[in-house]
Amino acid sequence: MERVTEKLWYVFILLNATDILTTEGALSLGAAEGNPLANWVLTQFGAFGLYGLKALFIGSYALLYGWQVKTGKEKYAQLALVAGSLLMAVVTIWNLVVLGKGVW
């Protein structure tokens, strides 16, 4: 079980990093950020703000995971990692489609 969880974390973090890279690529082509919260952070704090938001997102998942494990619900923690990874995969695929078109 621990090995599976470790791999889930790798996938989750890799997909979040890929999201940042593909978002930056789309923004460099003149695209707009589609996530309203991320757009506000980008407007207020620039790209550095997006890194902070992403760190907050990953950190929130780490806290959720720790809480679930502490309360004996590791299956739910793993489910949250899978759900988060699926979400980031969809976002990354969308970003790649946008990059492929050259327009957001």
QUIHU-V408927 format. One record per pair of residues at least 6 apart in sequence whose C-alpha atoms are under 6 Angstrom apart, sorted by sequence separation. I is the first residue (numbers start at 1). J is the second residue. D is the distance in Angstrom with one decimal. If there is no record, write none. Layout:
<<I/J/D> <I/J/D>>
//
This chain:
<<33/39/5.2> <68/74/5.7> <98/104/5.3> <42/49/6.0> <41/49/5.7> <68/77/5.5> <65/77/4.8> <31/103/5.9> <12/85/4.9> <15/88/5.8> <19/92/5.0> <22/95/5.7> <26/99/5.6> <31/104/4.4>>
//
